[in-house]
């Protein structure tokens, strides 16, 4: 049975981008710049000073540095929203100096958009790492993006920067259910995987790039909050599953089959447990956790990994302790049924027995708080 995992940083991103969840008219095609196979900066280009901002997703921190780059004077390509320039960073090793830098064509665009796009791509890269751990036929990756500020130009404009990708650029899907004629298995299976691995909270789509090296994804959140104007929320998830057909990689990963009829149900589904009504942590809409490491030392659980705030954890722990019937601080089948009901998830006594059998390594017929939390948050213990 597939064990889902909720990426701890999704709460931070959803909160950070909540002010940018615009209308559903944005299907993101306008953001695409096509990179020609061969393109270089004029060697006579004068170097210019820049500040570079790189995002470290594991620490949730932006790192700032200064340097010089060579940026071509005219864009080699344009979309309706951004112009794409070739850029050389001479400080990088030979063979890794070439970048594509994208500047908004709208001088009034909110500058935070650049940084939020980088954070979103970093989150997608984390999901790609989890996908690769399952040893699929083909591994994938997302470009590591960054932001630069041109110090010597009027207004000190920002540009989104990422390594240049040589080869044929392909768009495998968009954020509204489109699937390319190629209909490759890996991009489609990855999107399906992200939905399951996030416990149905997120779905990464708009997959494109060179081969299986991707860039500029879009993330849908179930509640429609955060992740920019391209986040179409539940509707975007529904559109994906209306066109998605599970393939051999979906089956290899043991992803629960999703067909259009199933996807039409708005009931939150925990991967592999579609008969449950609401297996979501009681997050309380106003409680949003940061992505900074949070450790509950008494129970030896990393709240960041679980995706829980301290308040959320205490809420669950209080209800768990109220269901404990022995001195070992463990609960059995009936206690688990009661606990899940209090947390908004109705399960049967039979389902409770199956869950305990799965979690109870000591085979004593009960589970402790730590084991329950791993299951509740959809993460395989020890991952």
C-alpha positions as CSV (number, residue, x, y, z in Angstrom):
1,X,0.0,0.0,0.0
2,X,1.3,3.4,-1.0
3,X,2.6,5.5,1.9
4,X,2.0,9.2,1.2
5,X,4.2,11.9,2.7
6,X,3.3,15.6,3.3
7,X,6.2,17.9,2.4
8,X,6.8,20.0,5.4
9,X,7.4,23.3,3.5
10,X,4.1,23.3,1.7
11,X,2.5,25.2,4.6
12,X,5.1,28.0,4.3
13,X,4.6,28.3,0.5
14,X,0.9,28.4,0.7
15,X,1.0,31.1,3.3
16,X,3.7,33.1,1.6
17,X,1.9,33.2,-1.8
18,X,-1.6,33.5,-0.5
19,X,-1.8,37.1,-1.6
20,X,-1.1,36.1,-5.2
21,X,-3.7,33.5,-5.9
22,X,-5.4,35.3,-8.7
23,X,-8.1,34.4,-11.2
24,X,-8.5,31.2,-13.1
25,X,-8.0,32.7,-16.5
26,X,-4.2,32.3,-16.2
27,X,-3.4,29.0,-18.0
28,X,0.3,29.8,-18.0
29,X,1.0,29.2,-21.7
30,X,1.9,32.9,-21.9
31,X,4.9,32.3,-19.6
32,X,6.8,30.0,-22.0
33,X,10.0,31.1,-23.7
34,X,11.5,28.6,-26.1
35,X,15.3,28.3,-25.9
36,X,17.0,27.8,-29.2
37,X,19.5,25.0,-29.3
38,X,22.5,27.2,-29.9
39,X,22.8,30.8,-28.6
40,X,25.6,32.7,-26.9
41,X,26.3,36.1,-25.5
42,X,28.3,38.5,-27.6
43,X,31.9,38.2,-26.3
44,X,32.2,42.0,-26.4
45,X,29.5,42.3,-23.8
46,X,30.6,44.4,-20.8
47,X,30.3,42.6,-17.5
48,X,27.8,44.2,-15.0
49,X,27.5,44.0,-11.3
50,X,24.6,42.0,-9.8
51,X,23.3,40.7,-6.5
52,X,22.3,37.1,-6.7
53,X,19.6,35.6,-4.5
54,X,19.5,31.8,-4.1
55,X,17.0,29.9,-2.1
56,X,17.9,27.0,0.3
57,X,14.7,25.0,0.7
58,X,15.9,22.8,3.5
59,X,16.6,25.8,5.7
60,X,13.9,28.1,4.2
61,X,16.5,30.9,3.8
62,X,17.6,33.1,1.0
63,X,21.3,33.5,0.5
64,X,22.7,36.7,-1.0
65,X,25.9,37.2,-2.9
66,X,27.4,39.7,-5.3
67,X,29.2,39.2,-8.6
68,X,29.4,40.0,-12.3
69,X,27.6,38.5,-15.2
70,X,27.4,39.1,-19.0
71,X,23.9,39.7,-20.1
72,X,23.0,40.0,-23.7
73,X,21.4,43.3,-24.8
74,X,18.4,41.9,-26.6
75,X,16.2,39.0,-25.8
76,X,16.5,35.9,-27.9
77,X,12.8,35.1,-27.3
78,X,9.7,36.5,-25.8
79,X,6.4,35.3,-24.3
80,X,3.5,37.6,-23.6
81,X,4.7,38.2,-20.0
82,X,8.5,37.8,-20.0
83,X,11.5,38.3,-22.3
84,X,14.3,35.7,-22.2
85,X,18.0,36.7,-22.4
86,X,21.2,34.6,-22.6
87,X,23.5,35.2,-19.6
88,X,27.0,34.1,-18.7
89,X,28.3,33.8,-15.2
90,X,32.1,33.7,-15.5
91,X,32.5,32.7,-11.9
92,X,31.0,29.3,-12.6
93,X,33.1,26.3,-13.7
94,X,33.6,25.8,-17.4
95,X,30.6,24.2,-19.0
96,X,28.2,25.5,-16.3
97,X,28.4,29.2,-17.1
98,X,25.5,29.6,-19.4
99,X,22.1,30.6,-18.1
100,X,18.7,31.9,-19.3
101,X,17.5,35.1,-17.6
102,X,13.9,36.1,-17.8
103,X,12.6,39.6,-17.2
104,X,9.0,40.7,-16.8
105,X,7.7,42.9,-19.7
106,X,5.4,44.6,-17.1
107,X,7.5,47.2,-15.2
108,X,4.8,47.2,-12.5
109,X,4.9,43.5,-11.8
110,X,5.1,42.6,-8.1
111,X,8.8,41.8,-7.5
112,X,7.9,39.1,-5.0
113,X,6.6,37.1,-8.0
114,X,10.3,36.3,-9.0
115,X,11.1,35.0,-5.5
116,X,7.9,33.0,-5.1
117,X,8.4,31.3,-8.5
118,X,11.9,30.2,-7.3
119,X,10.4,28.8,-4.1
120,X,7.8,27.0,-6.0
121,X,10.4,25.4,-8.3
122,X,12.4,24.4,-5.2
123,X,9.4,22.7,-3.8
124,X,8.9,20.8,-7.1
125,X,12.6,19.8,-6.9
126,X,12.0,18.3,-3.5
127,X,9.1,16.2,-4.8
128,X,11.3,15.1,-7.7
129,X,13.9,13.8,-5.2
130,X,11.1,11.8,-3.4
131,X,10.0,10.5,-6.8
132,X,13.5,9.3,-7.7
133,X,13.8,7.5,-4.3
134,X,11.2,5.1,-5.6
135,X,13.6,4.1,-8.5
136,X,11.3,4.8,-11.5
137,X,12.6,3.8,-14.9
138,X,13.7,7.4,-15.6
139,X,14.7,9.8,-12.9
140,X,13.8,13.5,-13.1
141,X,15.0,16.8,-11.9
142,X,14.0,20.5,-11.8
143,X,16.4,23.3,-12.6
144,X,17.7,25.2,-9.6
145,X,16.4,28.7,-10.2
146,X,17.6,32.0,-8.6
147,X,17.0,35.7,-8.8
148,X,19.5,38.5,-9.8
149,X,19.3,42.2,-9.3
150,X,21.1,44.3,-11.9
151,X,22.8,47.0,-9.8
152,X,24.0,49.2,-12.7
153,X,20.7,49.5,-14.6
154,X,18.1,52.1,-14.1
155,X,15.6,50.9,-11.5
156,X,17.8,47.9,-10.6
157,X,15.5,45.4,-12.4
158,X,15.2,41.7,-11.3
159,X,15.5,38.7,-13.5
160,X,14.7,35.1,-12.9
161,X,17.8,32.9,-13.7
162,X,18.3,29.2,-14.2
163,X,20.9,27.0,-16.0
164,X,20.6,26.8,-19.7
165,X,19.2,23.6,-21.1
166,X,20.5,22.4,-24.4
167,X,18.2,20.3,-26.5
168,X,14.7,20.1,-27.7
169,X,12.3,21.9,-25.3
170,X,9.0,20.1,-24.8
171,X,5.8,20.9,-22.9
172,X,4.2,17.7,-21.6
173,X,1.3,19.2,-19.7
174,X,-0.2,22.6,-18.6
175,X,-2.1,23.6,-15.5
176,X,-5.6,22.9,-17.0
177,X,-5.5,19.3,-18.0
178,X,-3.7,19.5,-21.3
179,X,-1.5,16.5,-22.2
180,X,0.9,16.7,-25.1
181,X,0.6,14.4,-28.1
182,X,3.7,12.5,-26.8
183,X,1.8,11.7,-23.6
184,X,5.0,10.4,-22.0
185,X,4.6,8.2,-18.9
186,X,7.1,9.9,-16.6
187,X,5.8,13.4,-16.5
188,X,2.2,12.2,-16.0
189,X,3.2,9.7,-13.3
190,X,5.2,12.4,-11.5
191,X,2.1,14.7,-11.3
192,X,0.0,11.8,-10.0
193,X,2.7,11.0,-7.5
194,X,2.8,14.6,-6.2
195,X,-0.9,14.5,-5.4
196,X,-0.5,11.2,-3.5
197,X,2.7,12.1,-1.8
198,X,1.2,15.4,-0.5
199,X,-1.9,13.5,0.9
200,X,-4.1,15.2,-1.8
201,X,-3.0,18.7,-0.7
202,X,-0.9,19.6,-3.8
203,X,-0.5,18.6,-7.4
204,X,2.5,19.7,-9.5
205,X,1.7,20.1,-13.2
206,X,2.7,22.3,-16.2
207,X,5.6,19.9,-16.7
208,X,8.0,21.0,-19.4
209,X,11.7,21.0,-20.1
210,X,14.4,19.1,-22.0
211,X,14.0,15.4,-21.6
212,X,13.3,14.8,-18.0
213,X,15.0,17.9,-16.7
214,X,12.1,20.2,-16.0
215,X,11.5,23.9,-15.3
216,X,8.8,26.4,-14.4
217,X,6.1,24.1,-13.0
218,X,2.8,25.1,-11.5
219,X,1.4,23.9,-8.2
220,X,-2.3,23.5,-7.5
221,X,-3.3,23.4,-3.8
222,X,-6.6,21.8,-2.8
223,X,-7.8,24.9,-1.1
224,X,-6.7,27.1,-4.0
225,X,-4.5,29.2,-1.7
226,X,-1.0,30.3,-2.7
227,X,1.3,29.4,-5.6
228,X,0.4,32.4,-7.8
229,X,-2.3,33.0,-10.4
230,X,-1.7,29.7,-12.1
231,X,-3.0,27.8,-9.0
232,X,-6.4,26.7,-10.1
233,X,-7.1,24.8,-6.9
234,X,-9.4,21.9,-6.8
235,X,-10.6,22.7,-10.4
236,X,-7.1,22.4,-11.6
237,X,-6.7,19.0,-9.8
238,X,-9.9,17.8,-11.3
239,X,-8.8,18.9,-14.8
240,X,-5.6,16.9,-14.4
241,X,-7.4,13.7,-13.4
242,X,-10.0,14.1,-16.1
243,X,-7.3,13.8,-18.7
244,X,-4.9,11.5,-16.8
245,X,-4.7,7.8,-17.5
246,X,-2.7,5.8,-15.1
247,X,0.3,4.2,-16.9
248,X,2.9,1.6,-16.1
249,X,4.9,3.9,-13.9
250,X,1.8,4.8,-11.8
251,X,1.3,1.1,-11.3
252,X,4.9,0.5,-10.5
253,X,4.7,3.2,-7.8
254,X,1.5,1.6,-6.5
255,X,-0.4,4.9,-7.0
256,X,-4.1,4.5,-6.4
257,X,-5.9,4.5,-9.8
258,X,-7.7,7.8,-10.5
259,X,-10.3,8.0,-13.3
260,X,-12.4,11.0,-14.3
261,X,-15.5,9.7,-12.5
262,X,-13.5,9.3,-9.2
263,X,-11.9,12.7,-9.6
264,X,-15.2,14.4,-9.7
265,X,-15.8,13.7,-6.0
266,X,-14.7,16.6,-3.9
267,X,-14.2,14.5,-0.8
268,X,-10.6,14.7,0.3
269,X,-8.9,11.3,-0.4
270,X,-6.0,9.9,1.4
271,X,-4.0,7.8,-1.1
272,X,-5.1,4.2,-0.9
273,X,-8.0,5.1,1.4
274,X,-10.7,6.6,-0.8
275,X,-13.5,5.3,1.4
276,X,-12.5,7.6,4.3
277,X,-14.3,10.8,4.6
278,X,-11.7,13.3,5.8
279,X,-8.3,12.0,6.8
280,X,-6.7,15.4,7.1
281,X,-4.8,16.7,10.1
282,X,-7.0,19.2,12.1
283,X,-5.0,22.1,10.8
284,X,-7.6,24.9,11.7
285,X,-7.6,27.3,8.9
286,X,-6.0,30.1,10.9
287,X,-3.1,27.9,12.0
288,X,-0.3,28.0,9.5
289,X,3.0,26.4,10.3
290,X,6.4,27.8,9.1
291,X,9.0,25.5,7.6
292,X,11.6,26.0,10.3
293,X,12.6,22.8,12.1
294,X,10.4,22.1,15.1
295,X,11.3,19.2,17.3
296,X,9.0,17.8,20.0
297,X,11.7,16.2,22.2
298,X,9.3,14.3,24.5
299,X,7.9,12.2,21.7
300,X,11.0,12.4,19.4
301,X,9.1,13.6,16.4
302,X,10.2,16.2,13.9
303,X,7.2,18.4,13.4
304,X,8.7,19.9,10.3
305,X,8.8,16.5,8.6
306,X,5.2,15.8,9.7
307,X,4.1,19.2,8.4
308,X,2.5,20.2,11.7
309,X,2.7,23.4,13.7
310,X,3.2,23.2,17.5
311,X,-0.5,24.1,17.9
312,X,-1.6,21.4,15.5
313,X,0.6,18.8,17.3
314,X,-0.7,19.7,20.7
315,X,-4.3,19.5,19.4
316,X,-3.7,15.9,18.2
317,X,-1.7,14.9,21.2
318,X,-4.4,16.1,23.6
319,X,-7.1,14.0,21.9
320,X,-4.8,11.0,21.7
321,X,-4.1,11.1,25.5
322,X,-7.8,11.3,26.2
323,X,-8.2,8.0,24.3
324,X,-5.4,6.2,26.2
325,X,-6.7,3.3,28.4
326,X,-3.6,1.9,29.8
327,X,-0.4,3.1,31.5
328,X,1.7,2.4,28.4
329,X,0.3,5.5,26.6
330,X,-1.0,3.4,23.7
331,X,-4.4,3.0,22.1
332,X,-6.2,0.0,20.6
333,X,-8.8,-0.4,18.0
334,X,-11.7,1.3,19.8
335,X,-9.5,4.2,20.9
336,X,-8.3,4.7,17.4
337,X,-11.9,4.8,16.1
338,X,-12.7,7.4,18.8
339,X,-9.6,9.5,18.1
340,X,-10.1,9.6,14.4
341,X,-13.7,10.6,14.8
342,X,-12.7,13.4,17.1
343,X,-10.2,14.6,14.4
344,X,-12.8,14.5,11.7
345,X,-12.1,11.1,10.1
346,X,-14.7,8.3,10.5
347,X,-13.2,4.8,10.3
348,X,-14.7,1.4,11.2
349,X,-13.4,-0.9,13.8
350,X,-12.2,-3.2,11.1
351,X,-10.2,-0.4,9.4
352,X,-8.8,0.5,12.8
353,X,-7.6,-3.1,13.2
354,X,-5.9,-3.0,9.8
355,X,-4.2,0.3,10.6
356,X,-2.9,-1.0,13.9
357,X,-1.6,-4.2,12.3
358,X,0.3,-2.1,9.8
359,X,1.8,0.2,12.5
360,X,2.3,-2.1,15.4
361,X,5.8,-3.5,15.0
362,X,5.8,-5.1,18.5
363,X,2.5,-6.9,17.7
364,X,0.8,-5.9,20.9
365,X,-2.4,-4.7,19.3
366,X,-1.9,-1.0,20.1
367,X,-0.1,2.1,18.8
368,X,1.6,5.0,20.5
369,X,1.4,8.7,19.7
370,X,4.5,8.6,17.5
371,X,3.2,5.8,15.4
372,X,-0.2,7.4,15.0
373,X,1.4,10.7,13.9
374,X,3.4,9.1,11.2
375,X,0.3,7.4,9.9
376,X,-2.0,10.4,10.3
377,X,0.4,12.7,8.4
378,X,0.8,10.1,5.7
379,X,4.6,9.6,6.0
380,X,6.3,6.2,6.1
381,X,8.0,5.9,9.5
382,X,11.8,6.3,9.2
383,X,11.7,8.2,5.9
